[in-house]
């Protein structure tokens, strides 16, 4: 495509010499100089016609429209439709908006999700004062920067110092923050300037111009397919082809036997590597087999874009990965393989005093984010050292050697347990630690914590539904931003129920007050996630993508960790009444029967169909034959306790 375009197009961002549509054409695109390019993008769904049947190829493009085109052209959007739980769409939206809070980009607008996706991918930064100006026309230097960042997000990284200097006669009029990006796109021949050798950085861009830019840029990311595979060496900023092969198997075998070769590529995409990290570049489902198929009704874990996965192996079309200790397969189209030499960073854990902090790395933006203290640091942690874990419990050092297995108490605590805190104490935390005093958010200056007074509701639901009140409070804090989100304020919705991608605000359920929202959440969570017969049950803990509520409640792989962090920080502030108060074990086999007494003579009262489920151990007892049994807190809330044979329970190592 690129060679064809360059063969007959002298300029990209010039005023077209032919801009008149055929007067009596089938539509207003027929006969246009760039009809073919625009129709190609229409087939891809990037450009659409208007309700009156027109295409308007010469219409100028707004910043919001261009953001949507970039997201769709580079396939950066999340497919929330494939989520199989009632509020996964909200969870994905919450993940995106955590980094996007433009004052003039509201959730109810058609462009909200695309702009949020572009922000997450590092494509959009906005203007000072936290605005985006979605309806302003996109100018050419802004367009160049957004496309250049999109290439980076898709793994096309160009060292600007190795590209020719710009020679446009008006180069000096390009803003400094855009010059490197214009230079990169000029080097890649995605833009070529005007006939008079000007760039005109402040001029607006028409739809036909955008079509040319998008197609040329797509050729860098999705080059025309061929059957050739390459075995390549890897450097920090590039790969170099060593030898070509007809099949993936041949290239992989050669790479495995050649110490100087680290990767197998096809069309500039790394398909396999000796060592590195996989990072999702779109909403991603993990399948049980490399056929990328699952039996009808089989649940497939899912994660949003920019989630790190442990790379295990790959074929020409699939990647074998590990997520939270579970092995699965993903399409090579939805992940970016990053060899060790190309890594700009990696998520890690570290000690902060006696506590632990998780630093999460975004491979699209090469930046770190942290949710703060999430729990106790294992005693084996050394200050100043980085530790790595794929499940939040088994930690290795930089060389890959195992350091310790250490779980976080609140993340693994069965949530039918009651907190030791009173309603007044929960309100005290909500008042003392409210983070937005005297700040203006969502159009309101906050002089008081809006959740103060809800402590009695959390304790009421704890008593009624046997769901930990400290957890419910922490969940509400996480989903509603301490109660200041627009959905929380306008609709009293603290848990985001009903809010889905594409129309989060309008679709969010409305409640009469916070109490009604809290009770609705408690009812749903209890029924779906907190009892063994629940549709989404994987253990009544927060957990991760391998076990617990996080498996199916939210796409964010660290949703459980984040809420457990809120619980830990609240407990620490209020006097450490809850931390490590219960002894925790976990099941080692499935299915596993739990009985009403320490004997197989009694029928089971419930069965756990998943291994690795944490349980609260109340007591040990001996059966009449001398066998060890454990009395545990019952996962079936119709019973307060249950018994399980000691052979099937191991103690859970907790950070102390």
C-alpha positions as CSV (number, residue, x, y, z in Angstrom):
1,X,0.0,0.0,0.0
2,X,2.8,2.5,1.0
3,X,4.7,2.0,-2.3
4,X,1.5,2.3,-4.3
5,X,0.6,5.6,-2.6
6,X,4.0,7.0,-2.9
7,X,4.1,6.2,-6.5
8,X,1.3,8.6,-7.5
9,X,1.1,11.0,-4.5
10,X,3.6,13.8,-4.3
11,X,2.2,15.4,-1.2
12,X,0.1,14.4,1.8
13,X,-0.8,17.5,3.6
14,X,-1.2,19.8,0.7
15,X,-4.4,21.3,-0.6
16,X,-5.7,18.9,-3.1
17,X,-5.3,19.8,-6.8
18,X,-8.6,17.9,-7.4
19,X,-11.3,18.6,-4.8
20,X,-14.4,18.6,-6.9
21,X,-16.7,15.6,-6.4
22,X,-18.5,14.3,-9.5
23,X,-21.7,16.3,-9.7
24,X,-24.1,13.5,-10.4
25,X,-22.2,10.6,-8.8
26,X,-23.7,7.7,-6.9
27,X,-22.5,9.5,-3.8
28,X,-20.3,12.5,-3.0
29,X,-17.2,10.3,-2.8
30,X,-17.4,8.8,-6.3
31,X,-14.7,10.4,-8.5
32,X,-12.8,12.1,-5.7
33,X,-9.1,12.0,-6.1
34,X,-8.7,9.9,-3.0
35,X,-11.9,7.8,-3.3
36,X,-10.0,4.5,-3.1
37,X,-8.2,5.4,0.1
38,X,-11.3,6.7,1.9
39,X,-13.3,3.6,0.8
40,X,-10.6,1.4,2.2
41,X,-10.9,3.1,5.6
42,X,-14.7,2.8,5.3
43,X,-14.4,-0.9,4.9
44,X,-12.3,-1.0,8.0
45,X,-15.0,1.0,9.9
46,X,-12.6,3.9,10.5
47,X,-14.6,6.4,8.4
48,X,-18.3,6.3,8.2
49,X,-20.9,8.2,6.1
50,X,-23.5,10.6,7.4
51,X,-27.2,9.9,8.0
52,X,-28.0,11.7,4.7
53,X,-25.9,9.3,2.7
54,X,-23.0,11.7,2.1
55,X,-19.3,11.0,2.9
56,X,-18.0,14.6,2.8
57,X,-14.4,13.8,2.0
58,X,-13.4,17.4,2.2
59,X,-15.0,18.0,5.6
60,X,-12.6,19.2,8.3
61,X,-12.0,16.8,11.2
62,X,-12.3,17.7,14.9
63,X,-10.0,16.5,17.6
64,X,-12.7,14.1,19.0
65,X,-13.3,12.6,15.5
66,X,-9.6,12.2,15.0
67,X,-9.1,10.5,18.3
68,X,-11.8,8.0,17.4
69,X,-10.2,7.4,14.0
70,X,-6.8,6.8,15.6
71,X,-8.2,4.3,18.1
72,X,-10.1,2.4,15.4
73,X,-7.3,2.5,12.8
74,X,-4.7,1.1,15.2
75,X,-7.2,-1.3,16.8
76,X,-6.7,0.1,20.3
77,X,-10.3,-0.1,21.5
78,X,-11.6,-2.6,24.1
79,X,-14.3,-5.2,23.2
80,X,-16.5,-4.8,26.3
81,X,-19.3,-6.8,24.6
82,X,-17.4,-10.1,25.2
83,X,-17.4,-9.6,29.0
84,X,-19.7,-12.2,30.6
85,X,-20.4,-10.5,33.9
86,X,-23.0,-7.9,34.6
87,X,-20.7,-5.0,35.5
88,X,-17.4,-5.8,33.6
89,X,-18.2,-2.9,31.3
90,X,-18.2,-0.5,34.2
91,X,-14.9,-2.0,35.5
92,X,-13.2,-1.5,32.2
93,X,-14.5,2.1,32.0
94,X,-13.3,2.8,35.5
95,X,-9.9,1.5,34.6
96,X,-9.8,3.9,31.6
97,X,-11.1,7.0,33.4
98,X,-8.6,6.5,36.2
99,X,-6.1,8.2,33.9
100,X,-8.5,10.5,31.9
101,X,-10.4,13.3,33.6
102,X,-10.7,16.1,31.1
103,X,-13.2,18.7,32.2
104,X,-14.8,19.0,28.8
105,X,-15.0,15.2,28.0
106,X,-18.1,13.9,29.7
107,X,-19.1,10.2,30.1
108,X,-22.3,10.8,28.2
109,X,-20.6,12.0,25.0
110,X,-20.2,9.7,22.0
111,X,-16.4,10.3,22.0
112,X,-15.8,9.6,25.7
113,X,-14.6,6.0,25.4
114,X,-12.3,6.6,22.4
115,X,-10.6,9.6,24.1
116,X,-10.2,7.5,27.3
117,X,-8.6,4.7,25.3
118,X,-6.3,7.1,23.5
119,X,-5.3,8.6,26.9
120,X,-4.5,5.1,28.2
121,X,-2.4,4.3,25.2
122,X,-0.4,7.5,25.7
123,X,-1.7,9.1,22.5
124,X,-3.5,12.1,24.0
125,X,-2.3,14.5,26.7
126,X,-4.7,17.4,26.3
127,X,-4.2,21.1,27.1
128,X,-3.3,22.9,30.3
129,X,-6.1,23.2,32.9
130,X,-7.1,19.6,32.1
131,X,-9.1,20.2,29.0
132,X,-9.1,18.4,25.6
133,X,-11.2,20.7,23.3
134,X,-13.0,17.8,21.5
135,X,-14.8,20.0,19.1
136,X,-11.8,22.0,18.0
137,X,-10.4,21.2,14.5
138,X,-7.4,19.0,14.6
139,X,-4.4,20.7,13.1
140,X,-1.6,19.1,11.2
141,X,1.1,19.1,13.9
142,X,-1.4,17.7,16.4
143,X,-2.3,15.0,14.0
144,X,1.3,14.1,13.4
145,X,1.9,13.8,17.2
146,X,-1.1,11.6,17.8
147,X,-0.2,9.3,15.0
148,X,3.4,9.1,16.1
149,X,2.3,8.2,19.6
150,X,-0.1,5.6,18.2
151,X,2.8,4.0,16.4
152,X,4.7,3.9,19.6
153,X,1.8,2.3,21.4
154,X,1.7,-0.4,18.8
155,X,5.4,-1.1,19.2
156,X,6.8,1.0,16.3
157,X,9.5,2.9,18.1
158,X,11.8,5.2,16.1
159,X,14.9,6.9,17.4
160,X,14.4,10.4,16.3
161,X,18.1,11.2,16.4
162,X,18.6,8.6,13.6
163,X,16.2,10.3,11.3
164,X,16.9,13.2,8.9
165,X,16.3,16.7,10.1
166,X,13.2,18.5,8.9
167,X,13.7,20.7,5.8
168,X,10.3,22.3,5.4
169,X,10.6,26.0,4.8
170,X,8.3,26.7,7.7
171,X,9.9,24.2,10.1
172,X,10.4,27.0,12.6
173,X,6.6,27.5,12.9
174,X,6.1,23.9,14.2
175,X,5.8,23.9,18.0
176,X,8.7,22.3,19.7
177,X,6.6,19.7,21.4
178,X,5.5,18.4,17.9
179,X,8.7,18.6,15.9
180,X,10.1,15.2,16.8
181,X,6.8,13.6,15.9
182,X,6.6,15.4,12.6
183,X,10.2,14.4,12.0
184,X,9.4,10.7,12.6
185,X,6.4,10.7,10.4
186,X,8.3,12.5,7.7
187,X,11.1,9.9,7.9
188,X,8.5,7.1,7.6
189,X,7.1,8.9,4.6
190,X,3.7,9.0,6.2
191,X,3.7,12.8,5.7
192,X,5.6,14.5,2.9
193,X,4.5,18.1,3.1
194,X,3.1,20.5,0.4
195,X,4.2,21.1,-3.1
196,X,5.9,24.4,-2.0
197,X,7.9,22.4,0.6
198,X,5.9,23.8,3.5
199,X,4.2,21.9,6.3
200,X,1.6,24.5,7.5
201,X,1.4,23.0,11.0
202,X,-1.5,25.1,12.1
203,X,-3.8,24.2,9.1
204,X,-6.7,22.0,9.7
205,X,-7.0,18.5,8.1
206,X,-9.8,17.2,5.9
207,X,-11.1,13.6,5.9
208,X,-9.3,12.7,2.7
209,X,-6.0,13.8,4.3
210,X,-6.7,11.8,7.4
211,X,-7.4,8.8,5.2
212,X,-4.0,9.0,3.7
213,X,-2.2,9.4,7.0
214,X,-4.1,6.5,8.6
215,X,-3.4,4.1,5.7
216,X,0.2,4.9,5.5
217,X,0.6,4.6,9.3
218,X,-1.4,1.3,9.3
219,X,1.1,-0.1,6.8
220,X,3.8,0.4,9.5
221,X,1.7,-1.5,12.1
222,X,-0.1,-4.0,9.9
223,X,2.1,-4.4,6.8
224,X,0.8,-6.5,3.9
225,X,0.9,-10.1,4.9
226,X,3.3,-12.6,3.4
227,X,4.4,-16.1,4.2
228,X,7.9,-15.1,5.2
229,X,9.2,-15.4,8.8
230,X,12.4,-13.8,10.1
231,X,14.8,-14.9,12.8
232,X,16.1,-11.6,14.3
233,X,18.5,-10.2,16.8
234,X,17.2,-7.7,19.3
235,X,18.6,-4.4,20.5
236,X,17.2,-1.8,22.9
237,X,15.5,0.1,20.0
238,X,15.3,-2.2,17.1
239,X,15.4,-5.7,15.7
240,X,17.6,-6.8,12.8
241,X,16.8,-9.7,10.5
242,X,19.4,-12.5,10.4
243,X,17.7,-15.0,8.2
244,X,14.3,-15.6,6.4
245,X,12.2,-18.7,6.5
246,X,9.1,-20.1,4.8
247,X,7.5,-21.3,8.1
248,X,7.3,-20.2,11.6
249,X,8.6,-23.6,12.9
250,X,11.8,-23.3,10.8
251,X,12.4,-19.7,12.1
252,X,11.8,-20.7,15.7
253,X,14.0,-23.8,15.5
254,X,16.8,-21.6,14.1
255,X,16.4,-19.0,16.8
256,X,16.4,-21.6,19.5
257,X,19.7,-23.0,18.3
258,X,21.4,-19.6,17.5
259,X,22.6,-17.8,20.6
260,X,22.8,-14.5,18.7
261,X,19.1,-14.6,17.7
262,X,16.4,-13.7,20.2
263,X,13.1,-13.5,18.3
264,X,11.0,-14.6,15.4
265,X,9.2,-11.9,13.5
266,X,6.6,-11.6,10.7
267,X,6.0,-8.2,9.0
268,X,7.9,-6.4,11.8
269,X,5.8,-8.0,14.5
270,X,7.6,-10.2,17.1
271,X,5.8,-13.5,17.3
272,X,8.1,-15.4,19.6
273,X,11.1,-14.5,21.8
274,X,13.5,-16.3,24.0
275,X,12.7,-14.1,27.0
276,X,10.5,-11.1,27.7
277,X,7.0,-9.9,28.6
278,X,3.7,-9.9,26.9
279,X,1.6,-6.7,27.2
280,X,-2.0,-6.6,25.9
281,X,-2.8,-3.9,23.4
282,X,-6.6,-4.4,23.5
283,X,-9.3,-5.9,25.6
284,X,-8.1,-9.6,25.8
285,X,-9.7,-12.9,26.6
286,X,-7.6,-15.8,27.7
287,X,-8.6,-19.2,26.2
288,X,-7.9,-22.6,27.7
289,X,-6.3,-24.0,24.5
290,X,-4.2,-22.8,21.6
291,X,-7.2,-23.2,19.3
292,X,-8.6,-20.0,20.9
293,X,-11.9,-21.8,21.4
294,X,-13.9,-22.7,24.5
295,X,-16.8,-24.9,25.0
296,X,-20.2,-23.2,25.2
297,X,-20.7,-21.7,28.6
298,X,-17.0,-21.9,29.5
299,X,-15.8,-18.7,31.2
300,X,-12.7,-17.0,29.7
301,X,-10.8,-14.6,31.9
302,X,-10.3,-11.2,30.4
303,X,-8.1,-8.1,31.0
304,X,-8.0,-4.6,29.5
305,X,-5.2,-3.1,27.3
306,X,-1.8,-2.6,28.8
307,X,-1.9,-5.6,31.1
308,X,1.3,-7.5,31.6
309,X,1.2,-11.2,31.1
310,X,4.0,-13.8,31.7
311,X,5.3,-15.0,28.3
312,X,5.7,-18.8,28.1
313,X,5.7,-19.7,24.4
314,X,4.1,-18.9,21.0
315,X,3.1,-20.2,17.7
316,X,2.6,-18.2,14.5
317,X,-0.9,-17.1,15.6
318,X,-1.1,-17.6,19.4
319,X,0.8,-16.8,22.5
320,X,0.9,-19.0,25.6
321,X,0.8,-16.9,28.7
322,X,0.4,-17.0,32.5
323,X,-2.0,-14.7,34.3
324,X,-2.2,-14.9,38.1
325,X,-0.7,-18.4,38.2
326,X,-3.1,-19.7,35.5
327,X,-1.9,-20.7,32.0
328,X,-3.9,-19.8,28.9
329,X,-3.7,-18.7,25.3
330,X,-4.3,-15.4,23.5
331,X,-4.2,-14.3,19.9
332,X,-0.9,-12.8,18.8
333,X,-3.0,-9.9,17.4
334,X,-4.0,-8.6,20.9
335,X,-0.6,-8.7,22.6
336,X,2.7,-7.1,22.1
337,X,5.8,-9.2,22.8
338,X,8.6,-7.2,24.4
339,X,11.9,-8.9,24.5
340,X,14.0,-8.3,27.6
341,X,16.4,-6.1,25.8
342,X,13.6,-3.8,24.6
343,X,11.9,-3.4,28.0
344,X,11.7,0.1,29.2
345,X,10.4,-1.1,32.6
346,X,8.4,-3.8,34.4
347,X,5.8,-3.8,37.2
348,X,7.4,-4.5,40.5
349,X,6.8,-4.6,44.3
350,X,8.9,-2.9,46.9
351,X,9.0,-2.3,50.6
352,X,7.9,1.1,52.0
353,X,9.0,0.9,55.6
354,X,7.2,-2.3,56.9
355,X,4.5,-2.0,54.1
356,X,4.4,-3.0,50.5
357,X,3.8,-0.9,47.4
358,X,3.0,-2.1,43.9
359,X,4.4,-0.1,41.0
360,X,2.5,-0.9,37.8
361,X,4.2,-0.2,34.5
362,X,2.4,0.8,31.3
363,X,4.4,-0.4,28.3
364,X,2.5,1.9,26.0
365,X,3.4,5.1,27.8
366,X,6.6,3.8,29.5
367,X,5.4,5.2,32.8
368,X,4.7,3.8,36.3
369,X,1.6,4.2,38.4
370,X,0.9,3.1,42.0
371,X,-2.2,2.6,44.1
372,X,-0.2,3.2,47.3
373,X,0.4,0.9,50.1
374,X,-1.5,-2.4,49.5
375,X,-0.4,-4.5,52.6
376,X,2.4,-5.7,54.7
377,X,5.8,-6.2,53.1
378,X,7.2,-9.8,53.5
379,X,10.0,-9.8,56.1
380,X,12.3,-11.1,53.4
381,X,12.0,-7.8,51.4
382,X,15.0,-5.5,51.6
383,X,14.5,-1.8,51.4
384,X,15.5,-0.4,48.0
385,X,15.2,-3.7,46.2
386,X,12.6,-4.5,43.5
387,X,10.6,-7.7,43.6
388,X,8.6,-9.3,40.8
389,X,5.4,-11.4,40.9
390,X,2.8,-12.7,38.5
391,X,0.2,-13.5,41.2
392,X,1.0,-11.0,43.9
393,X,2.2,-13.7,46.3
394,X,5.2,-15.5,44.8
395,X,8.1,-13.1,44.6
396,X,11.4,-13.3,42.7
397,X,14.3,-10.9,42.6
398,X,15.8,-9.3,39.4
399,X,17.6,-12.5,38.5
400,X,14.5,-14.5,38.7
401,X,15.3,-16.4,41.8
402,X,12.4,-17.1,44.2
403,X,12.5,-15.0,47.4
404,X,9.3,-15.8,49.2
405,X,5.7,-16.8,48.9
406,X,3.7,-14.3,50.9
407,X,0.0,-13.5,50.6
408,X,-1.8,-10.4,51.6
409,X,-4.4,-11.0,54.4
410,X,-7.2,-8.8,53.2
411,X,-6.8,-9.9,49.6
412,X,-7.3,-13.6,50.7
413,X,-9.7,-13.1,53.5
414,X,-13.1,-14.9,53.0
415,X,-15.5,-12.0,53.1
416,X,-18.3,-13.7,55.0
417,X,-16.2,-12.7,58.1
418,X,-17.2,-9.7,60.1
419,X,-15.0,-6.7,60.7
420,X,-14.2,-5.7,64.3
421,X,-15.0,-2.0,63.5
422,X,-18.2,-0.3,64.4
423,X,-20.2,2.0,62.2
424,X,-18.8,5.0,64.0
425,X,-15.2,3.9,63.4
426,X,-15.9,3.3,59.7
427,X,-17.3,6.9,59.5
428,X,-14.2,8.1,61.3
429,X,-12.0,6.7,58.6
430,X,-14.2,8.1,55.8
431,X,-13.9,11.6,57.5
432,X,-10.2,11.4,58.5
433,X,-8.8,10.1,55.2
434,X,-11.1,11.8,52.6
435,X,-8.5,12.9,50.0
436,X,-10.4,15.8,48.3
437,X,-11.0,18.4,51.0
438,X,-11.2,21.9,49.5
439,X,-10.7,20.4,46.0
440,X,-13.1,20.9,43.1
441,X,-14.2,17.7,41.3
442,X,-17.2,17.1,39.1
443,X,-18.2,20.7,39.5
444,X,-18.3,20.8,43.3
445,X,-15.8,22.0,45.9
446,X,-15.6,19.3,48.6
447,X,-15.6,20.6,52.2
448,X,-16.9,17.4,53.7
449,X,-16.6,13.7,53.0
450,X,-19.8,12.6,51.2
451,X,-19.7,9.0,52.5
452,X,-19.6,10.0,56.2
453,X,-22.8,8.5,57.7
454,X,-22.7,5.4,55.6
455,X,-20.9,3.3,58.2
456,X,-24.3,2.2,59.7
457,X,-25.4,0.9,56.3
458,X,-22.3,-1.1,55.7
459,X,-22.7,-2.7,59.2
460,X,-26.3,-3.3,58.5
461,X,-25.5,-5.2,55.3
462,X,-22.8,-7.1,57.1
463,X,-25.3,-8.4,59.6
464,X,-28.0,-9.1,57.0
465,X,-26.0,-10.6,54.2
466,X,-22.8,-11.8,56.1
467,X,-20.6,-9.6,53.9
468,X,-17.6,-7.8,55.6
469,X,-18.5,-4.2,56.2
470,X,-14.9,-3.0,55.9
471,X,-14.8,-4.7,52.5
472,X,-18.1,-3.1,51.4
473,X,-16.9,0.3,52.4
474,X,-13.5,-0.2,50.6
475,X,-15.3,-1.4,47.4
476,X,-17.5,1.7,47.5
477,X,-14.5,4.0,47.9
478,X,-12.8,2.3,45.0
479,X,-15.7,2.4,42.5
480,X,-17.0,5.8,43.4
481,X,-13.8,7.7,44.1
482,X,-14.7,8.3,47.8
483,X,-18.3,9.2,46.7
484,X,-17.4,12.2,44.5
485,X,-17.9,10.6,41.1
486,X,-20.7,12.0,39.0
487,X,-22.6,8.7,39.1
488,X,-22.3,8.6,42.8
489,X,-23.4,12.1,43.3
490,X,-26.2,12.3,40.7
491,X,-27.5,8.8,41.1
492,X,-26.4,7.7,44.6
493,X,-24.7,4.8,42.8
494,X,-21.5,3.8,44.7
495,X,-20.7,0.6,42.9
496,X,-21.2,1.4,39.3
497,X,-24.0,-1.0,38.6
498,X,-25.5,-0.6,35.2
499,X,-22.7,1.7,33.9
500,X,-21.4,0.1,30.7
501,X,-18.8,1.2,28.1
502,X,-20.3,3.6,25.6
503,X,-23.0,5.1,27.8
504,X,-21.8,4.7,31.4
505,X,-23.5,7.7,32.9
506,X,-26.9,7.3,31.3
507,X,-27.0,3.5,31.8
508,X,-25.9,3.6,35.4
509,X,-28.7,2.6,37.8
510,X,-30.2,5.3,40.0
511,X,-30.9,4.8,43.7
512,X,-33.0,6.8,46.2
513,X,-30.0,7.1,48.5
514,X,-26.6,5.6,49.4
515,X,-28.2,2.9,51.6
516,X,-30.3,1.6,48.7
517,X,-27.2,1.4,46.5
518,X,-25.2,-0.4,49.2
519,X,-28.0,-2.9,49.8
520,X,-28.3,-3.6,46.1
521,X,-24.6,-4.2,45.8
522,X,-24.7,-6.5,48.9
523,X,-27.5,-8.5,47.4
524,X,-25.8,-8.9,44.1
525,X,-22.4,-9.7,45.5
526,X,-23.9,-12.2,48.0
527,X,-25.9,-14.0,45.4
528,X,-23.4,-14.1,42.6
529,X,-19.9,-14.2,44.2
530,X,-20.1,-15.1,47.9
531,X,-21.8,-18.5,48.0
532,X,-20.6,-21.7,46.3
533,X,-23.8,-21.9,44.2
534,X,-23.3,-18.4,42.8
535,X,-23.0,-17.9,39.1
536,X,-19.6,-16.1,39.4
537,X,-18.3,-17.9,42.5
538,X,-14.5,-18.6,42.6
539,X,-14.0,-18.2,46.4
540,X,-15.5,-15.5,48.6
541,X,-12.3,-13.5,48.6
542,X,-11.2,-10.4,46.6
543,X,-8.3,-12.4,45.0
544,X,-6.9,-11.9,41.5
545,X,-7.5,-13.2,38.0
546,X,-6.8,-16.8,39.2
547,X,-9.1,-17.0,42.2
548,X,-11.7,-15.0,44.0
549,X,-14.2,-12.2,42.9
550,X,-11.6,-10.6,40.7
551,X,-11.8,-13.5,38.3
552,X,-15.1,-12.4,37.0
553,X,-16.1,-9.1,38.7
554,X,-13.7,-6.8,36.9
555,X,-11.4,-6.7,33.9
556,X,-8.6,-4.9,35.9
557,X,-6.2,-7.6,36.9
558,X,-5.5,-5.7,40.2
559,X,-9.0,-4.8,41.1
560,X,-8.9,-7.2,44.1
561,X,-5.5,-5.9,45.2
562,X,-6.7,-2.3,45.1
563,X,-9.7,-2.9,47.2
564,X,-7.7,-5.0,49.7
565,X,-5.3,-2.1,49.8
566,X,-8.1,0.2,50.9
567,X,-9.0,-2.3,53.6
568,X,-5.4,-2.5,54.8
569,X,-5.0,1.3,55.0
570,X,-8.3,1.7,56.8
571,X,-7.4,-1.0,59.3
572,X,-4.0,0.6,59.9
573,X,-5.6,4.0,60.6
574,X,-8.2,2.6,62.9
575,X,-6.0,0.5,65.1
576,X,-5.1,-2.8,63.4
577,X,-8.1,-4.6,64.8
578,X,-8.6,-6.9,61.7
579,X,-5.2,-7.7,60.2
580,X,-4.3,-11.4,60.6
581,X,-7.0,-12.0,63.2
582,X,-8.1,-15.2,61.4
583,X,-5.9,-18.2,60.5
584,X,-6.3,-18.9,56.8
585,X,-5.8,-22.1,54.8
586,X,-6.6,-23.1,51.3
587,X,-8.0,-26.1,49.6
588,X,-5.7,-28.4,47.6
589,X,-8.1,-30.4,45.5
590,X,-11.5,-30.2,43.8
591,X,-14.3,-31.1,44.0
592,X,-14.1,-31.0,47.8
593,X,-17.0,-31.7,50.2
594,X,-17.5,-29.8,53.4
595,X,-19.6,-31.5,56.1
596,X,-21.6,-30.6,59.2
597,X,-19.3,-32.7,61.4
598,X,-15.8,-34.2,61.4
599,X,-16.9,-37.4,59.7
600,X,-17.7,-38.8,56.2
601,X,-20.7,-40.4,57.8
602,X,-22.5,-37.1,57.4
603,X,-23.7,-35.8,54.0
604,X,-21.8,-32.8,52.6
605,X,-23.5,-29.4,53.2
606,X,-21.7,-27.9,50.2
607,X,-19.0,-28.7,47.6
608,X,-16.2,-26.5,46.3
609,X,-15.6,-27.1,42.6
610,X,-12.4,-25.1,42.5
611,X,-9.1,-25.8,44.2
612,X,-7.0,-23.1,45.9
613,X,-10.0,-21.5,47.7
614,X,-9.0,-19.8,50.9
615,X,-10.9,-20.7,54.1
616,X,-11.0,-19.4,57.6
617,X,-9.8,-22.1,60.1
618,X,-11.6,-21.9,63.4
619,X,-10.4,-25.1,65.1
620,X,-8.7,-28.4,64.7
621,X,-10.4,-31.6,65.7
622,X,-9.8,-35.3,65.6
623,X,-12.2,-37.8,64.2
624,X,-12.9,-41.1,65.9
625,X,-10.3,-42.8,63.8
626,X,-7.7,-40.2,64.8
627,X,-7.7,-38.3,61.5
628,X,-7.2,-34.5,61.5
629,X,-10.2,-32.4,60.5
630,X,-10.6,-28.6,60.4
631,X,-13.6,-26.6,61.5
632,X,-13.8,-23.7,59.1
633,X,-16.1,-20.8,58.5
634,X,-18.8,-22.1,56.2
635,X,-18.9,-20.8,52.6
636,X,-22.5,-21.7,52.6
637,X,-24.1,-18.9,54.6
638,X,-26.9,-21.1,55.8
639,X,-24.4,-22.6,58.1
640,X,-21.9,-20.9,60.5
641,X,-19.3,-23.6,60.3
642,X,-18.3,-26.6,58.3
643,X,-15.8,-29.4,58.5
644,X,-13.2,-30.6,56.0
645,X,-10.6,-33.4,56.2
646,X,-7.1,-32.1,57.1
647,X,-5.5,-33.8,54.1
648,X,-7.1,-31.3,51.7
649,X,-6.1,-28.1,53.5
650,X,-2.8,-26.3,53.6
651,X,-1.9,-23.2,55.7
652,X,-1.7,-20.0,53.7
653,X,1.6,-18.1,54.2
654,X,0.7,-14.5,55.0
655,X,2.8,-11.4,55.2
656,X,3.3,-10.6,58.9
